[in-house]
Amino acid sequence: MTVVVDYEMGNLLSVTKALTDLGYNPAITSEPKRILEEDIVILPGVGAFRDAVKNLREKGLFSVLKERAVLGRPILGICLGMQLLFTKSYEDGEYEGLDLIPGEVVRFQKAPKIPHMGWNDLLPQDASNSLFKNLNDYYVYFVHSYYANTDTKYVVAYAEYGEKFPAIVNRGKIFGFQFHPEKSGSVGRQILKNLREML
């Protein structure tokens, strides 16, 4: 089963509905045992990095997510959830992330306007990657002011907004989408479907 982590950071219903439409049969939970053991864990999130880490720690989920990664079990982070996968963030201070993918979350420096809000093209590193199967275009929806600065070997696709930034990252069974697949129409749904088939 797929579980969506409830740590009081963002609207879980839109993510859950998109997953249901694709046959993921998702459940929303904050139960550590389920988050450790279920087939696929999705970490969504909207808001501040600091608050997200605080909530994960208070619910006992920070260490559980790290343990799950060590066990090689799939995790998908979406938007803020993707940023939490990295080593640290400099959003309004300096805060430790899950460190599942090496890198730092930093604020846009060359963006024409912050936040980056709206539709933008993914720029795949390798269009033959299974994540991009059956896509007619790469147009997806973003809302964020910070992005992950990481080694290109972890980047599946970039996007550009004043500067190039990672839009999809991957390390082993850990995936991150900076965009919102649940708000990205048929492209977002197809990418979620492709990911499910890969896992």
C-alpha positions as CSV (number, residue, x, y, z in Angstrom):
1,M,0.0,0.0,0.0
2,T,1.0,3.6,-0.5
3,V,0.9,5.9,2.5
4,V,0.9,9.7,2.5
5,V,2.6,11.1,5.6
6,D,0.5,13.4,7.7
7,Y,2.7,15.8,9.6
8,E,0.4,18.8,9.5
9,M,2.2,20.5,6.6
10,G,0.0,21.1,3.6
11,N,-3.1,19.8,1.9
12,L,-3.0,16.1,1.7
13,L,-6.3,15.6,0.0
14,S,-5.2,16.8,-3.5
15,V,-2.2,14.4,-3.4
16,T,-4.4,11.5,-2.1
17,K,-7.1,12.1,-4.8
18,A,-4.5,12.1,-7.6
19,L,-3.0,8.9,-6.3
20,T,-6.5,7.3,-5.9
21,D,-7.3,8.2,-9.5
22,L,-4.1,6.3,-10.5
23,G,-5.0,3.2,-8.5
24,Y,-2.4,3.7,-5.8
25,N,-5.0,3.0,-3.1
26,P,-3.3,5.5,-0.7
27,A,-3.9,6.0,3.0
28,I,-3.1,9.1,5.1
29,T,-1.1,8.3,8.3
30,S,1.2,9.6,10.9
31,E,1.8,6.1,12.4
32,P,5.5,5.4,12.6
33,K,5.1,1.6,12.1
34,R,3.2,2.1,8.8
35,I,5.5,4.7,7.5
36,L,8.4,2.3,8.1
37,E,6.8,-0.8,6.6
38,E,4.3,0.1,3.8
39,D,5.3,-0.3,0.2
40,I,5.6,3.3,-0.9
41,V,5.7,6.4,1.3
42,I,4.9,9.9,0.0
43,L,6.1,12.9,1.9
44,P,4.2,16.0,0.6
45,G,4.5,19.4,2.1
46,V,3.7,23.1,1.9
47,G,5.2,25.7,4.2
48,A,8.5,26.4,6.0
49,F,11.4,23.8,6.2
50,R,11.9,24.6,9.9
51,D,8.3,23.9,10.9
52,A,8.3,20.7,8.8
53,V,11.4,19.3,10.6
54,K,9.9,20.3,13.9
55,N,6.7,18.5,13.2
56,L,8.4,15.4,11.9
57,R,10.6,15.2,15.0
58,E,7.6,15.7,17.4
59,K,5.7,12.9,15.7
60,G,8.7,10.6,15.8
61,L,8.8,10.4,12.0
62,F,12.2,12.0,11.3
63,S,14.2,9.0,12.4
64,V,11.6,6.6,11.0
65,L,12.0,8.1,7.5
66,K,15.8,7.8,7.8
67,E,15.5,4.2,8.9
68,R,13.1,3.4,6.0
69,A,15.7,4.8,3.6
70,V,18.5,2.7,5.1
71,L,16.2,-0.4,4.5
72,G,16.0,0.6,0.8
73,R,12.2,1.2,0.8
74,P,10.8,3.8,-1.6
75,I,10.1,7.4,-0.5
76,L,8.8,10.2,-2.8
77,G,9.1,13.8,-1.5
78,I,6.9,16.4,-3.2
79,C,7.7,20.2,-3.1
80,L,8.7,20.9,0.5
81,G,8.8,17.1,1.0
82,M,11.5,16.9,-1.7
83,Q,13.5,19.7,0.0
84,L,13.4,17.7,3.3
85,L,15.3,14.9,1.7
86,F,18.4,16.9,1.5
87,T,21.2,17.5,4.1
88,K,20.2,21.0,5.2
89,S,18.2,24.1,4.4
90,Y,19.1,27.8,4.6
91,E,15.4,28.9,4.7
92,D,15.2,31.6,7.5
93,G,18.2,30.1,9.2
94,E,20.1,26.8,8.9
95,Y,18.2,23.6,9.6
96,E,19.1,19.9,9.3
97,G,17.2,17.8,6.8
98,L,16.8,14.1,6.5
99,D,20.2,13.9,4.6
100,L,18.9,11.1,2.3
101,I,20.4,12.9,-0.7
102,P,23.5,15.1,-0.3
103,G,22.8,18.8,-1.0
104,E,21.6,22.1,0.4
105,V,18.3,24.0,0.0
106,V,18.9,27.6,-1.0
107,R,16.9,30.6,-2.0
108,F,16.6,31.7,-5.7
109,Q,19.1,34.5,-6.4
110,K,18.4,35.3,-10.1
111,A,14.7,34.6,-10.3
112,P,12.6,37.4,-11.8
113,K,10.0,37.1,-9.0
114,I,9.7,35.0,-5.9
115,P,8.0,32.6,-5.3
116,H,8.4,30.7,-8.6
117,M,4.7,30.1,-9.1
118,G,3.1,28.6,-12.2
119,W,3.7,26.3,-15.1
120,N,7.2,25.5,-16.4
121,D,9.0,22.9,-18.5
122,L,10.9,20.0,-17.1
123,L,14.3,19.6,-18.8
124,P,15.1,15.9,-18.6
125,Q,18.7,14.8,-18.3
126,D,17.8,11.7,-20.2
127,A,14.4,11.6,-22.0
128,S,14.6,7.8,-22.2
129,N,14.3,7.6,-18.4
130,S,11.2,5.5,-17.5
131,L,9.8,8.4,-15.5
132,F,9.1,10.2,-18.8
133,K,7.4,7.3,-20.6
134,N,4.3,8.2,-22.6
135,L,4.7,12.0,-22.1
136,N,3.7,14.4,-24.9
137,D,5.3,17.4,-23.1
138,Y,7.0,18.2,-19.8
139,Y,4.9,21.1,-18.6
140,V,4.3,21.0,-14.8
141,Y,3.2,23.3,-12.0
142,F,5.6,24.8,-9.4
143,V,5.2,26.9,-6.2
144,H,8.4,27.5,-4.3
145,S,11.0,30.1,-3.3
146,Y,13.9,27.7,-2.5
147,Y,15.5,24.9,-4.4
148,A,18.0,22.0,-3.8
149,N,21.6,22.6,-4.8
150,T,22.9,19.1,-5.4
151,D,25.3,17.1,-7.5
152,T,24.1,16.6,-11.1
153,K,24.3,12.8,-10.6
154,Y,21.2,12.9,-8.5
155,V,19.2,15.1,-10.9
156,V,16.8,13.4,-13.3
157,A,15.4,16.7,-14.6
158,Y,16.0,20.4,-14.2
159,A,13.8,23.4,-14.8
160,E,14.8,27.0,-15.3
161,Y,13.6,30.2,-13.5
162,G,16.3,32.8,-13.8
163,E,18.7,29.9,-13.0
164,K,18.7,26.2,-13.6
165,F,17.5,24.1,-10.6
166,P,16.7,20.4,-9.9
167,A,13.0,19.6,-10.5
168,I,13.3,15.8,-10.2
169,V,15.9,14.1,-8.1
170,N,16.7,10.4,-7.4
171,R,19.1,8.4,-5.3
172,G,18.3,4.6,-5.1
173,K,14.7,4.3,-4.1
174,I,14.5,7.9,-2.9
175,F,12.7,10.3,-5.3
176,G,11.9,14.0,-5.1
177,F,9.6,16.2,-7.2
178,Q,10.0,19.9,-6.7
179,F,6.8,20.5,-8.8
180,H,3.3,19.4,-7.7
181,P,2.4,16.3,-9.8
182,E,-1.1,16.4,-8.4
183,K,-1.6,19.9,-9.8
184,S,0.1,19.2,-13.1
185,G,-2.7,17.7,-15.1
186,S,-2.1,14.7,-17.4
187,V,1.7,15.1,-17.3
188,G,1.8,15.0,-13.5
189,R,-0.5,12.0,-13.4
190,Q,1.6,10.1,-16.0
191,I,4.8,10.8,-14.1
192,L,3.2,9.4,-10.9
193,K,2.0,6.4,-12.9
194,N,5.4,5.8,-14.3
195,L,7.0,6.0,-10.9
196,R,4.6,3.5,-9.5
197,E,5.5,1.1,-12.3
198,M,9.2,1.6,-11.6
199,L,8.8,0.8,-7.9
